[in-house]
Amino acid sequence: MSFEGDFKSIYTKFKLHFYREIFGSWTMREATLTTVETFCMEVIYAMERPTINEFANFIKISQPNAAYKVNNLIRKGYLRKVRSQKDKREYFLEVTDKYIDFLDIENSYMHKVLERLESRFTKPELEELDNMLKTISTELMPEIPDFQQRKHDA
């Protein structure tokens, strides 16, 4: 079995669909995010309200470089800083509705594929797939933390 080829094909199709939709949407509006800014936003969104320091450390750039990128994203309206209730010196990075609208392009295709999975496979097959995906995420990808389990104060 060629798991590598099949996995790469699925991953590539998700990326290509996203890129096609993004480029298509740029014909109707100004492209306001650079490629690097798009990647930064994806990381910040996935990290679920990181601090600038946490963001900088994760992508392995300097804190001043991260602050510069964050300030540009705030200026463009895709990101905001929210002051910690516990430590008033600390700010969390939070995506705005403007970014959520941008992200919906990617999520809508994922939901379409998931609906197709549910109509194509039996419940036991879907449960097995779910178990495999959880194992991949929690056991086989230890280099990337599970940010969905982190909770920050408001």
C-alpha positions in Angstrom: 0.0 0.0 0.0 1.2 3.5 -0.8 -0.1 5.5 2.2 2.4 8.3 1.4 1.2 8.9 -2.1 -2.5 8.8 -1.0 -1.9 11.1 2.0 0.1 13.5 -0.1 -2.6 13.6 -2.8 -5.3 14.5 -0.2 -3.2 17.1 1.4 -2.3 18.6 -2.0 -5.9 18.7 -3.1 -7.0 20.6 0.0 -4.2 23.2 -0.6 -4.9 23.5 -4.3 -8.6 24.0 -3.7 -7.9 26.7 -1.2 -5.4 28.5 -3.4 -7.8 28.4 -6.4 -10.6 29.9 -4.3 -8.3 32.6 -2.9 -7.0 33.6 -6.3 -10.6 33.6 -7.7 -11.8 35.8 -4.9 -9.0 38.3 -5.6 -10.6 39.1 -8.9 -13.5 40.5 -7.0 -11.6 42.4 -4.3 -8.2 43.7 -3.6 -5.7 41.1 -2.3 -4.8 42.5 1.1 -2.8 39.7 2.6 0.6 38.8 1.3 1.6 35.1 1.2 3.7 35.4 4.3 0.8 37.2 6.1 -1.6 34.5 5.1 0.7 31.9 6.6 1.1 34.0 9.8 -2.7 34.3 10.1 -3.1 30.5 9.7 -0.6 29.9 12.5 -2.1 32.5 14.8 -5.6 31.1 14.2 -4.4 27.5 14.8 -2.6 28.5 18.0 -5.9 29.9 19.3 -5.0 33.3 20.8 -1.2 33.1 21.3 0.8 35.9 22.7 3.3 37.6 20.3 6.0 35.8 22.2 4.4 32.4 21.8 3.8 33.1 18.1 7.4 34.2 17.5 8.8 31.2 19.4 6.6 28.8 17.4 7.6 30.0 14.0 11.1 30.6 15.1 11.5 34.3 14.4 12.6 37.2 16.6 10.1 38.9 18.8 10.6 42.3 17.0 10.0 40.6 13.6 6.8 39.0 15.0 5.6 42.3 16.4 6.2 43.9 13.0 4.1 41.2 11.3 1.4 41.4 13.9 1.1 45.2 13.7 0.7 44.9 9.9 -2.1 42.4 10.3 -3.8 44.6 13.0 -3.5 47.6 10.6 -5.1 45.5 7.8 -8.0 44.5 10.1 -7.3 40.7 10.3 -6.0 40.6 13.9 -6.5 42.4 17.2 -4.7 42.3 20.5 -6.8 41.5 23.6 -5.4 42.3 27.1 -5.2 39.5 29.5 -7.5 39.7 32.5 -4.9 38.0 34.7 -1.8 39.8 33.7 -2.5 43.3 32.3 1.0 43.4 30.7 0.1 40.5 28.4 -1.9 40.5 25.2 -3.4 37.7 23.2 -3.7 37.7 19.4 -7.2 37.2 18.2 -8.4 36.9 14.7 -11.2 39.2 13.5 -14.4 38.5 11.6 -12.6 39.8 8.5 -10.2 36.8 8.8 -12.9 34.4 9.6 -14.7 35.4 6.3 -11.4 34.8 4.5 -11.0 31.4 6.3 -14.5 30.3 5.4 -13.2 29.7 1.8 -11.0 26.9 3.1 -13.5 25.5 5.7 -16.4 25.2 3.3 -14.5 22.7 1.1 -13.5 20.7 4.1 -17.1 20.5 5.2 -18.2 19.4 1.7 -15.6 16.6 1.8 -16.7 15.6 5.3 -20.3 15.4 4.1 -19.2 13.2 1.2 -17.4 11.0 3.7 -20.5 10.6 5.8 -22.6 9.6 2.8 -20.0 7.2 1.4 -18.8 5.3 4.4 -20.6 3.3 7.2 -20.7 4.5 10.7 -18.1 1.9 11.9 -15.8 2.9 9.0 -16.1 6.5 10.0 -15.4 5.7 13.6 -12.3 3.8 12.6 -11.2 6.7 10.4 -11.8 9.1 13.4 -9.7 6.9 15.7 -6.9 6.8 13.1 -6.9 10.6 12.7 -6.9 11.1 16.5 -3.9 8.7 16.7 -2.1 10.5 13.9 -2.7 13.9 15.6 -1.9 13.0 19.2 0.7 10.2 18.9 2.4 10.5 15.5 2.8 14.3 15.3 4.4 15.1 18.7 6.4 18.1 17.2 3.2 20.1 16.9 1.2 20.8 20.1 -2.5 20.4 20.2 -3.5 24.1 20.5 -7.2 23.3 20.7 -6.6 22.0 24.3 -5.1 25.3 25.5 -7.3 27.8 27.2 -6.5 31.5 27.7 -8.3 33.9 29.9 -10.5 36.5 28.1 
